[in-house]
Amino acid sequence: MVFGQVVIGPPGSGKTTYCNGMSQFLKLIGRKVAVINLDPANDALPYECAVNIEDLIKLSDVMAEHSLGPNGGLVYCMDFLEKNIDWLESKLKPLLEDHYLLFDFPGQVELFFLHSNAKNMITRLVKKLDLRLTAVHLVDAHLCCDPGKYVSALLLSLSTMLHLELPHINVLSKIDLIEKYGKLAFNLEFYTDVQDLSYLQRHLDQDPRSTKYRKLTKELCDVIEDFGLVNFATLDIQDKESVGNLVKLIDKSNGYIFASIQGSVVDFSKIAAAPLNWDYYRYPFGRCFFDFILLLTS
């Protein structure tokens, strides 16, 4: 049984930085990590990847050969990877014994709520290689500063959750930079808990550009609230406590916390319902964490 994360999100949400920072953090707390780059447009990797899709297919070659733009080229690459999934399986098998896996996917959002190739690949890997994966969906926190964009982020998060059918955690990334984009209309908990969007609708009504979409916005907010699935964790990738809190959530969602436990179903249910109080900071972070920050910022 192997555990890991499927890292997804729109372009610019910080997926590659996340994979770099998360891999460094997990290594510091004693895990052996392998990063799998499945983004053929990501040609400047800040981390050392164990598997790189560019060894199979390159976006630049696809665009030149088939006269495709970046979006069409990415869809082609994902289709090609799905048809050659045996290649990916063969690359992953040597890592299954003792590695924690981080999958860095492309930022083209339609791959995760419209097209089926990414879902099909993940489903096959989960079943054939006995993987326990959590989807970590990154959304840039600055979208909270614009009510319309925030509603769009909620819809994207909900659609992705329903499409992928994985344990799923939505994350407001770059939370340390949110104040640089302007003052929030509500406190941060309003945006993370996604409880009562009627307040957001009233705020949108104050914008003359949104007036003609008032009914549509209300219906979309009602859909989001009716499902009741979307909420957000927050992340500052350069803060060890922030990263540690997110790792706790991920470990609980994919079952990592149960991996070394022998017990009954009742024992497991007690652990699942309990607060996450174990010490993720038991390793000496003094110099190690300073090195970790230097790696992120260099």
C-alpha positions in Angstrom: 0.0 0.0 0.0 1.5 3.3 -1.1 0.4 6.8 -0.2 0.6 10.0 -2.0 -0.9 13.2 -3.4 -2.4 14.3 -6.7 -1.5 18.0 -6.9 -3.9 19.9 -9.2 -5.1 23.5 -9.7 -5.3 26.3 -12.2 -2.2 27.8 -13.8 -0.3 30.0 -11.3 -1.8 28.5 -8.2 1.6 27.2 -7.1 1.6 23.5 -7.9 5.2 23.2 -8.7 6.3 25.3 -5.8 4.0 23.2 -3.6 5.6 20.0 -4.8 9.0 21.4 -4.2 8.2 22.6 -0.7 6.1 19.6 0.3 8.7 17.2 -0.8 11.3 19.0 1.3 9.0 19.1 4.3 8.2 15.4 4.1 11.9 14.5 3.8 12.6 16.6 7.0 10.0 14.5 8.9 11.5 11.3 7.8 9.6 10.2 4.7 11.2 9.0 1.4 9.5 11.1 -1.3 9.3 10.7 -5.1 7.9 13.5 -7.2 6.3 12.5 -10.5 6.1 15.4 -13.0 3.1 14.8 -15.4 3.1 18.4 -16.7 4.7 18.4 -20.2 4.7 22.2 -20.1 6.8 22.3 -17.0 10.3 22.6 -18.4 11.9 24.4 -15.4 11.6 22.1 -12.5 12.9 23.3 -9.1 12.8 19.8 -7.7 14.5 16.5 -8.7 11.7 14.3 -10.1 11.8 10.5 -10.1 9.6 10.3 -13.2 9.2 12.9 -15.9 6.6 12.8 -18.6 9.1 14.6 -20.9 10.9 11.3 -21.2 7.8 10.0 -22.9 6.5 13.0 -24.8 7.3 16.7 -25.1 4.7 19.5 -25.4 6.9 21.5 -27.8 7.3 18.5 -30.2 3.5 18.0 -30.1 2.7 21.6 -30.9 5.2 21.7 -33.8 4.2 18.4 -35.3 0.4 18.7 -35.0 0.1 22.6 -35.3 -1.6 22.7 -31.9 -1.6 25.5 -29.3 -0.6 25.0 -25.7 -4.1 23.9 -24.6 -4.6 21.4 -27.4 -1.1 20.2 -27.0 -1.6 19.4 -23.3 -4.8 17.5 -24.1 -2.9 15.5 -26.7 -0.1 14.7 -24.2 -2.6 13.5 -21.6 -4.3 11.3 -24.2 -1.0 9.9 -25.2 0.0 9.2 -21.6 -3.3 7.4 -21.0 -2.7 5.2 -24.0 0.8 4.5 -22.8 -0.1 4.1 -19.1 2.1 1.0 -19.0 5.1 3.3 -19.3 4.1 5.2 -16.2 3.3 2.0 -14.3 6.8 0.6 -15.1 8.4 3.8 -13.8 6.4 3.8 -10.6 6.8 0.1 -9.6 10.4 0.5 -8.3 9.1 3.3 -6.1 6.3 1.4 -4.5 8.1 -0.3 -1.7 9.2 2.7 0.3 8.3 6.0 -1.3 5.6 8.6 -0.7 4.4 9.9 -4.1 3.7 13.4 -5.3 2.0 13.7 -8.7 2.5 17.2 -10.3 -0.2 17.5 -12.9 -0.8 20.2 -15.6 -2.7 23.4 -14.7 -5.3 23.0 -17.5 -8.4 22.8 -15.4 -10.6 21.1 -18.0 -8.5 18.0 -17.7 -10.0 17.5 -14.2 -13.7 18.2 -14.7 -14.4 17.8 -18.4 -11.9 15.3 -19.9 -11.7 11.8 -18.6 -8.1 10.9 -19.4 -6.6 12.2 -16.1 -9.4 10.5 -14.1 -8.9 7.2 -16.0 -5.2 7.2 -15.4 -5.5 7.9 -11.7 -8.2 5.3 -11.3 -6.1 2.7 -13.0 -3.0 3.5 -10.9 -5.1 3.4 -7.7 -6.5 -0.1 -8.5 -3.5 -1.7 -10.2 -0.7 -0.4 -7.9 -2.8 -0.2 -4.7 -2.2 3.5 -4.2 -3.9 5.6 -1.6 -4.1 9.1 -3.1 -5.6 12.4 -2.0 -6.3 15.1 -4.5 -4.8 18.4 -3.3 -6.5 21.2 -5.3 -4.7 24.5 -5.1 -6.5 27.8 -5.6 -4.7 31.1 -5.4 -5.9 32.9 -2.3 -6.1 36.3 -4.1 -9.3 35.1 -5.8 -11.0 35.8 -2.4 -10.6 39.5 -3.1 -13.0 39.3 -6.0 -16.4 37.8 -5.2 -17.1 36.8 -8.8 -13.7 35.0 -9.1 -14.3 33.4 -5.7 -17.6 31.9 -6.9 -15.8 30.6 -10.0 -13.2 29.0 -7.7 -16.0 27.3 -5.7 -17.6 25.9 -8.8 -14.2 24.7 -10.1 -13.5 23.0 -6.8 -16.9 21.3 -6.6 -16.7 20.1 -10.2 -13.3 18.7 -9.7 -14.3 16.9 -6.5 -17.2 15.3 -8.2 -15.3 14.3 -11.3 -12.1 12.8 -9.8 -13.9 10.8 -7.0 -10.8 10.9 -4.7 -10.3 12.0 -1.1 -10.0 15.7 -1.8 -8.7 18.8 0.0 -9.1 22.3 -1.4 -6.3 24.7 -0.5 -6.1 28.4 -0.6 -2.4 28.8 -1.5 -0.2 31.8 -1.1 -2.2 32.8 1.9 0.7 34.9 3.1 0.3 37.2 0.1 -3.5 37.7 0.3 -3.3 41.2 1.9 -1.3 42.5 -1.0 -4.3 42.2 -3.3 -6.7 44.4 -1.2 -8.9 44.1 1.8 -11.2 41.1 2.1 -15.0 41.9 2.2 -15.3 39.3 5.1 -13.0 37.6 7.5 -10.9 34.7 6.2 -13.1 32.1 7.9 -16.0 33.1 5.7 -14.0 32.1 2.6 -12.5 28.9 4.1 -15.7 27.5 5.6 -18.1 28.4 2.7 -21.1 28.5 5.0 -23.6 31.3 4.0 -23.0 32.6 0.5 -26.0 34.9 0.7 -23.7 37.5 2.2 -21.5 37.2 -0.8 -24.5 37.7 -3.2 -25.4 41.0 -1.5 -21.8 42.1 -1.9 -21.9 41.2 -5.6 -25.1 43.2 -6.0 -23.2 46.3 -5.2 -21.1 45.9 -8.4 -23.1 47.2 -11.4 -21.3 44.7 -13.7 -22.9 41.9 -11.8 -26.4 43.1 -11.8 -27.6 41.3 -14.9 -26.1 38.0 -13.6 -27.8 38.3 -10.2 -30.2 35.3 -10.7 -27.5 33.2 -12.2 -25.1 33.9 -9.3 -27.8 33.0 -6.8 -28.5 29.7 -8.5 -24.8 28.9 -8.6 -24.3 29.7 -5.0 -27.4 27.5 -4.1 -25.8 24.6 -6.0 -22.6 25.0 -4.0 -24.4 25.2 -0.7 -26.8 22.3 -1.6 -23.8 19.9 -2.1 -22.1 21.2 1.0 -18.8 19.7 0.0 -16.5 22.6 -0.6 -14.3 24.2 2.1 -10.7 25.3 2.1 -7.5 24.7 4.1 -5.0 27.5 3.9 -1.3 27.3 3.1 1.8 29.3 3.3 4.4 27.0 1.8 7.2 28.7 3.6 5.7 28.3 7.1 6.4 24.9 8.7 3.3 25.0 10.9 1.1 25.8 7.9 2.6 22.9 5.9 2.4 20.6 8.9 -1.3 21.3 9.5 -2.0 20.5 5.8 0.0 17.3 6.0 -2.1 16.2 8.9 -5.3 16.7 6.9 -3.9 14.8 3.9 -2.7 11.9 6.1 -6.1 11.5 7.6 -7.9 11.7 4.3 -5.8 9.0 2.5 -5.4 6.8 5.5 -1.6 7.3 6.1 -2.2 7.6 9.8 -3.6 4.0 9.9 -0.8 2.4 7.9 1.2 1.1 10.8 -1.7 0.4 13.1 -3.0 -3.0 13.9 -6.5 -3.0 15.4 -10.2 -3.5 15.0 -12.7 -1.4 13.0 -13.7 0.2 16.3 -10.1 1.3 17.0 -9.8 2.8 13.6 -13.0 4.7 13.9 -11.9 6.2 17.2 -8.7 7.4 15.6 -10.5 8.8 12.6 -12.9 10.8 14.9 -10.1 12.1 17.2 -8.3 15.4 16.8 -4.9 15.2 15.1 -2.6 15.8 18.0 0.5 13.8 17.0 3.8 15.7 16.8 4.8 16.5 13.2 7.5 18.8 14.5 9.4 16.2 16.6 12.4 16.4 14.2 15.0 19.2 14.8 13.8 22.0 12.6 16.4 24.6 13.6 19.0 24.4 10.9 17.1 21.9 8.8 14.1 24.2 8.4 16.4 27.2 7.6 17.9 25.1 4.8 14.3 24.2 3.7 13.5 27.9 3.4 16.7 28.6 1.4 15.8 25.8 -1.0 12.4 27.4 -1.6 13.6 30.9 -2.2 16.8 30.1 -4.1 
